[in-house]
């Protein structure tokens, strides 16, 4: 009997070198957002700074919370645990 679902070999990338590379890249991305947010809060003021900081914070949080799942292609329990690692 044939399956209607095709197997994908690139799901659940939980090998240690990939997770370490992804975590270093995520740390660099977080550091860049922290730097940009600190520069904006230091050099701008008023409603412009508040609006820009809110946008930067929302984008940064979306990237930091979503990218690990995308990078590990989490589809099973093992993949979700690898994304959390």
C-alpha contacts under 8 A as a table, 3 or more apart, distances in Angstrom:
res1	aa1	res2	aa2	distance
3	X	6	X	7.18
8	X	11	X	6.25
10	X	13	X	6.73
10	X	73	X	7.20
11	X	72	X	7.08
11	X	73	X	4.91
11	X	74	X	6.36
11	X	75	X	6.55
11	X	79	X	7.72
12	X	72	X	5.47
12	X	73	X	5.14
12	X	74	X	4.91
12	X	75	X	6.26
12	X	76	X	7.00
12	X	78	X	6.97
12	X	79	X	4.39
12	X	80	X	7.89
12	X	82	X	7.72
13	X	18	X	7.17
13	X	19	X	7.96
13	X	71	X	7.74
13	X	72	X	4.69
13	X	73	X	6.34
13	X	74	X	7.49
13	X	79	X	6.77
13	X	82	X	7.70
14	X	18	X	6.99
14	X	19	X	6.46
14	X	72	X	6.46
14	X	78	X	7.54
14	X	79	X	6.26
14	X	82	X	5.27
14	X	83	X	7.79
15	X	18	X	5.64
15	X	19	X	6.42
16	X	19	X	5.13
16	X	20	X	6.10
17	X	20	X	5.16
17	X	21	X	6.10
18	X	21	X	5.15
18	X	22	X	6.04
19	X	22	X	5.08
19	X	23	X	6.00
19	X	72	X	7.76
19	X	82	X	7.34
19	X	83	X	7.89
19	X	85	X	7.52
20	X	23	X	5.10
20	X	24	X	6.20
21	X	24	X	5.26
21	X	25	X	6.23
22	X	25	X	5.05
22	X	26	X	6.02
22	X	68	X	7.44
22	X	71	X	7.28
23	X	26	X	4.93
23	X	27	X	6.05
24	X	27	X	5.03
24	X	28	X	6.25
25	X	28	X	5.12
25	X	29	X	6.22
26	X	29	X	5.00
26	X	30	X	6.14
26	X	64	X	6.95
27	X	30	X	5.06
27	X	31	X	6.10
28	X	31	X	5.01
28	X	32	X	6.17
29	X	32	X	5.12
29	X	33	X	6.35
30	X	33	X	5.13
30	X	34	X	6.20
30	X	60	X	7.36
30	X	64	X	7.21
31	X	34	X	5.06
31	X	35	X	6.14
32	X	35	X	5.09
32	X	36	X	6.18
33	X	36	X	5.13
33	X	37	X	6.01
33	X	56	X	7.47
33	X	60	X	6.49
34	X	37	X	5.15
34	X	38	X	6.06
35	X	38	X	5.17
35	X	39	X	6.17
36	X	39	X	5.12
36	X	40	X	6.12
37	X	40	X	5.14
37	X	41	X	6.11
37	X	53	X	6.32
37	X	56	X	7.00
37	X	57	X	7.87
38	X	41	X	5.17
38	X	42	X	6.06
39	X	42	X	5.11
39	X	43	X	6.07
40	X	43	X	5.43
40	X	44	X	5.60
40	X	49	X	6.54
40	X	52	X	7.74
40	X	53	X	7.15
41	X	44	X	5.73
41	X	45	X	6.97
41	X	49	X	6.33
41	X	53	X	7.36
42	X	45	X	7.84
44	X	48	X	7.17
44	X	49	X	5.32
45	X	48	X	6.46
45	X	49	X	5.04
45	X	50	X	7.52
46	X	49	X	5.65
46	X	50	X	6.51
47	X	50	X	4.97
47	X	51	X	6.01
48	X	51	X	5.29
48	X	52	X	6.10
49	X	52	X	5.13
49	X	53	X	5.84
50	X	53	X	5.16
50	X	54	X	6.09
51	X	54	X	5.15
51	X	55	X	6.30
52	X	55	X	5.17
52	X	56	X	6.12
53	X	56	X	5.07
53	X	57	X	5.95
54	X	57	X	5.12
54	X	58	X	6.16
55	X	58	X	5.26
55	X	59	X	6.14
56	X	59	X	5.23
56	X	60	X	5.91
57	X	60	X	5.08
57	X	61	X	6.03
58	X	61	X	5.21
58	X	62	X	6.13
59	X	62	X	5.15
59	X	63	X	6.19
60	X	63	X	5.20
60	X	64	X	6.05
61	X	64	X	5.18
61	X	65	X	5.99
62	X	65	X	5.39
62	X	66	X	5.84
63	X	66	X	5.21
63	X	67	X	5.57
64	X	67	X	5.88
64	X	68	X	7.36
65	X	68	X	6.82
65	X	69	X	7.94
66	X	69	X	5.76
66	X	70	X	6.55
67	X	70	X	4.99
67	X	71	X	5.95
68	X	71	X	5.11
68	X	72	X	6.19
68	X	83	X	5.06
68	X	84	X	7.32
69	X	72	X	5.44
69	X	73	X	5.93
69	X	74	X	5.61
69	X	80	X	7.05
69	X	83	X	5.26
70	X	73	X	5.14
70	X	74	X	7.05
71	X	83	X	7.79
72	X	79	X	6.48
72	X	82	X	6.99
72	X	83	X	5.90
73	X	79	X	6.94
74	X	77	X	7.82
74	X	78	X	7.68
74	X	79	X	4.15
74	X	80	X	5.13
74	X	82	X	7.74
74	X	83	X	6.85
75	X	79	X	5.89
75	X	80	X	6.96
76	X	79	X	5.17
76	X	80	X	6.29
77	X	80	X	5.17
77	X	81	X	6.20
78	X	81	X	5.13
78	X	82	X	6.15
79	X	82	X	4.93
79	X	83	X	6.18
80	X	83	X	5.06
80	X	84	X	6.26
81	X	84	X	5.03
81	X	85	X	6.23
82	X	85	X	4.99
